[in-house]
Structure formats: structure tokens, C-alpha cells
Amino acid sequence: MRYNDRIRIITTQKVPSELGDETKDVMSGWLECRITGVSQAMNMGLFGKYDSRAVAIHFKGKLSDINYVLFRNIKRKPKAILSARKNTVVIISET
């Protein structure tokens, strides 16, 4: 599989402050990935309809703690995070 595309992952971390814990978004560097469409069976399972504009993002290796994905300069929340073989697949909706 060719990993021609680049995506950034945003994680949320708790940082201690004077007034208590604050959440802070931490953006990763550019990660190599492959962006594909989602099958009709997965669309039905995740969204309950056949014609969603969902995208599957395939990352090399195991990734953990993914809160958001920066896709086409828009911060998107993953609908599902799957482990497939030795890779991580993140499903997001474009709308």
C-alpha cells in the first residue's frame, strides 16, 4: 500500500495550572497515510446509511490517543478508530 498523503493528529492533554487542570491541544508532525473511501457495509454499520461522505485514513503502525485529525486544514473528530493488522485506520466524515 502506498502512503502518499500526509495528515496531522491532534491529541488533548491535561496541563496543571493555577486554577486546576486545563486541556491543551497538541498537534503532531506530518504523518504519512493513505486516504481511501469507505465500503457500503461499513457506512451502514457506522452511519446507518449507504451514501455518506466518509473517508478511511490508513496509518502505518499502531497509533494511540487520537482525539482529532487535521484533514484538508479542518479539524475533524474520528467516528471510529480501528486496528487492522499492524496498522491504524481512522474513519472520519467529510460533512
MOFEN-V866513 format. One record per run of one state. SS is the DSSP state (a for helix, b for strand, c for the rest). FROM is the first residue (numbers start at 1). LEN is the number of residues. If there is no record, write none. Layout:
ss=SS from=FROM len=LEN
ss=SS from=FROM len=LEN
This chain:
ss=c from=1 len=4
ss=b from=5 len=13
ss=c from=18 len=2
ss=b from=20 len=8
ss=c from=28 len=3
ss=b from=31 len=7
ss=c from=38 len=2
ss=a from=40 len=7
ss=c from=47 len=7
ss=b from=54 len=7
ss=c from=61 len=7
ss=b from=68 len=4
ss=c from=72 len=2
ss=b from=74 len=3
ss=c from=77 len=3
ss=b from=80 len=5
ss=c from=85 len=2
ss=b from=87 len=7
ss=c from=94 len=2
